[in-house]
Amino acid sequence: MNNSVKIFDSEKTLHVLQEIERNPQITQRDLAQRLEISLGKLNFLVRALIDKGIIEIKNFKNSKNKLAYMYLLTPDGIKIKIQLTQKFFEWKSYEYNKLKEEVERLKNEAGSNLPREGNALP
């Protein structure tokens, strides 16, 4: 599987697009910290998204009169974000259902010694 397919099938990509949409002026350093990934990994991902036409980068002058960057989702980027959001929901729903099944299986294996749904462990 090549990297471009992985990029479009990634939870991290969705989070990058969401953060950029919320705050187009965010720095890569701040974005990496917020998403808890390395700056190098984030830079690789941002460059790939720019190369694929998912985001674009614009220069602007910030309040300190230094050039800074603004990241913007392109129309294709908005489509990808919507698709990834739908996939994310499907992934998490699947994980949730699998986890529920496993919890029920473990409860059955352990017998009635475990609390039922809604009851916390002491």
PyMOL commands that set and color helices and strands:
alter all, ss='L'
color gray80, all
select helices_A, chain A and resi 3-7+11-22+28-35+39-51+75-113
alter helices_A, ss='H'
color red, helices_A
select strands_A, chain A and resi 55-61+67-73
alter strands_A, ss='S'
color yellow, strands_A
deselect
rebuild
show_as cartoon
